[in-house]
């Protein structure tokens, strides 16, 4: 309803409408990444209509007023912690977040483009079954790895789902594939967030953390209300 309200009071050719959509995307996506509730959205967005919030400045002011804690705009510190933390979202939510970030990271003027959202599947770069083929860790170190592989830095969207045997293989095989099964080097080639992983001969917790930081750096640019308004 709020988007329809904006469409009714902002001329179709006006760039302000795109700005408003950008602010809304930043607000919603930050809250998704930070695992915030949506149960107060109806009241919040109806309130924006009631208060005639129809300019970027008015909308940004509402988001940063912090009068309504349940619909608060997550700041950069909270966003970074959520990206680096053990993942608790559904596969669909994680796939959506990564897809939007990959799309935003795509180089301007590229001869290729991202496919539609449904063309991508979610992949754990370090597999959940790492104990079968990866360096063995036990006790606390093994538990740390179990948590690291569920963070955003270890997740990727790829346009072609890997064969199950390749997906659980050691990193070298997972990257290159085998004679009959394709690996990440082919299936994930060209994706901006996969440049460093595909260039690396190893994949571990430190590299997962570094990739999470890269995704965070893009997220604060793409989903930044202050920059938009």
C-alpha positions in Angstrom: 0.0 0.0 0.0 2.8 2.5 0.8 4.4 2.0 -2.6 1.1 2.5 -4.3 0.6 5.6 -2.3 4.0 6.9 -3.4 3.1 6.1 -7.0 -0.1 8.1 -6.7 1.6 11.3 -5.4 5.0 11.3 -7.3 5.0 11.8 -11.1 6.0 8.6 -13.0 9.0 10.3 -14.6 10.3 11.8 -11.3 13.6 10.3 -10.0 12.3 10.9 -6.5 10.2 7.7 -6.8 13.3 5.6 -7.5 15.0 7.3 -4.5 12.1 6.3 -2.3 12.3 2.7 -3.5 16.0 2.7 -2.8 15.4 3.8 0.8 12.7 1.2 1.3 15.0 -1.5 -0.1 17.8 -0.5 2.3 15.4 -0.5 5.2 13.8 -3.9 4.4 17.1 -5.7 3.4 19.0 -4.5 6.4 16.2 -5.8 8.6 16.2 -9.2 6.7 20.0 -9.5 7.2 19.7 -8.6 10.8 16.9 -11.1 11.4 14.4 -8.5 12.5 10.7 -9.1 12.7 8.1 -8.0 10.1 5.1 -8.2 12.4 4.9 -4.4 12.8 5.2 -3.6 9.1 1.5 -3.0 8.5 1.2 -0.4 11.3 4.5 1.2 10.3 3.8 1.6 6.6 0.2 2.7 7.2 1.6 5.3 9.5 3.8 6.6 6.7 0.7 7.1 4.5 -1.2 8.7 7.3 1.7 11.2 8.0 2.1 12.0 4.3 5.7 10.8 4.1 6.3 11.2 0.4 9.8 12.6 0.1 13.3 11.0 0.7 14.0 13.4 3.5 10.8 12.7 5.3 11.2 9.0 5.0 14.9 9.0 6.1 13.9 11.1 9.1 11.2 8.6 10.1 13.7 5.7 9.8 16.3 7.4 11.9 13.9 8.8 14.5 14.2 5.5 16.5 10.8 6.3 18.1 9.6 2.8 17.2 12.1 0.2 18.3 10.4 -2.8 16.6 10.8 -1.1 13.2 14.2 0.5 13.8 16.7 0.9 10.9 19.7 -1.4 11.7 23.0 0.7 11.8 26.3 -0.4 10.1 27.6 -2.0 13.3 24.6 -4.2 13.7 24.7 -5.0 10.0 28.3 -6.1 10.1 27.8 -8.3 13.1 24.9 -10.0 11.4 26.8 -10.7 8.2 29.7 -12.2 10.2 27.5 -14.2 12.6 26.3 -17.8 12.3 23.5 -17.8 9.7 20.0 -18.3 10.9 17.9 -17.4 7.8 16.2 -19.7 5.4 18.0 -20.8 2.2 15.6 -18.6 0.2 16.4 -15.5 2.3 20.1 -16.1 2.1 19.8 -16.6 -1.7 17.9 -13.4 -2.1 20.4 -11.4 -0.1 23.4 -12.7 -2.0 21.6 -12.3 -5.3 20.9 -8.6 -4.7 24.5 -8.0 -3.6 25.9 -9.8 -6.6 23.7 -7.7 -8.8 24.9 -4.5 -7.2 28.5 -5.6 -7.5 28.2 -6.4 -11.2 30.6 -4.1 -13.2 28.9 -1.4 -15.3 29.3 -1.9 -19.0 29.9 -5.6 -18.7 29.2 -7.7 -21.8 27.3 -10.1 -19.6 24.6 -9.7 -17.0 23.0 -11.6 -14.0 20.4 -14.1 -14.8 16.9 -14.1 -13.2 16.7 -14.9 -9.5 15.2 -18.4 -10.0 18.3 -19.4 -12.0 20.5 -19.4 -9.0 20.9 -21.9 -6.2 22.6 -21.5 -2.8 26.0 -23.2 -2.2 28.1 -23.7 0.9 31.7 -23.1 -0.2 32.9 -25.1 2.7 30.4 -28.0 2.9 28.4 -28.9 5.9 29.9 -32.4 5.6 33.5 -31.1 5.7 34.6 -33.8 8.0 34.4 -36.3 5.1 37.1 -34.7 2.9 38.5 -31.6 4.6 41.2 -31.1 7.2 40.1 -32.8 10.4 39.4 -30.6 13.4 38.0 -31.7 16.7 36.5 -30.2 19.9 36.2 -26.4 20.0 38.0 -25.9 16.7 35.5 -28.2 14.9 32.6 -26.3 16.5 34.0 -23.0 15.3 34.2 -24.3 11.8 30.6 -25.6 12.0 29.6 -22.0 12.8 31.8 -20.3 10.3 30.4 -22.4 7.4 26.9 -21.1 8.2 27.9 -17.4 7.9 27.3 -15.3 4.8 31.0 -15.3 3.9 30.8 -19.1 3.2 27.6 -18.9 1.1 27.3 -18.2 -2.6 24.7 -18.1 -5.3 25.6 -20.0 -8.4 23.7 -20.4 -11.7 24.2 -24.2 -11.9 23.8 -26.5 -8.9 26.9 -28.6 -8.2 26.8 -32.3 -8.3 26.4 -33.6 -4.7 29.7 -35.5 -4.9 31.6 -32.4 -6.0 29.8 -30.1 -3.5 31.1 -32.2 -0.5 34.6 -32.7 -2.0 37.9 -31.1 -0.8 38.4 -27.5 -2.0 40.7 -28.3 -4.9 38.2 -30.8 -6.4 35.3 -28.6 -5.6 36.8 -25.7 -7.5 38.1 -27.6 -10.6 35.6 -30.4 -10.8 36.3 -33.8 -12.3 36.3 -35.2 -15.8 32.6 -35.7 -15.7 31.4 -33.2 -13.1 31.8 -29.4 -13.3 33.2 -27.4 -10.3 33.0 -23.9 -9.0 35.6 -22.5 -11.5 33.1 -23.0 -14.2 29.7 -22.8 -12.4 30.6 -19.6 -10.4 32.9 -17.9 -12.9 32.2 -14.2 -13.4 30.4 -13.6 -10.1 32.1 -10.6 -8.4 32.0 -12.0 -4.9 33.6 -15.3 -6.1 36.8 -13.7 -7.6 38.9 -14.2 -4.5 37.6 -17.7 -3.6 38.2 -19.0 -7.1 41.7 -17.6 -7.1 42.6 -19.2 -3.8 44.3 -22.6 -3.4 42.7 -23.1 0.0 39.4 -22.2 1.7 39.3 -21.8 5.5 37.8 -19.7 8.3 40.1 -16.7 7.8 39.1 -16.5 4.1 35.4 -16.9 5.0 35.7 -14.0 7.4 37.5 -11.9 4.7 34.7 -12.6 2.2 32.1 -11.6 4.8 33.8 -8.3 5.2 33.8 -7.8 1.4 30.1 -8.5 1.3 29.5 -6.1 4.2 31.4 -3.3 2.5 29.1 -3.6 -0.5 26.0 -3.9 1.7 26.7 -0.6 3.4 27.0 1.1 0.0 24.0 -0.5 -1.6 21.7 -0.3 1.5 22.6 3.1 2.8 19.7 5.5 3.4 22.1 8.4 4.2 23.8 8.0 0.8 20.5 7.7 -1.1 18.9 10.8 0.4 
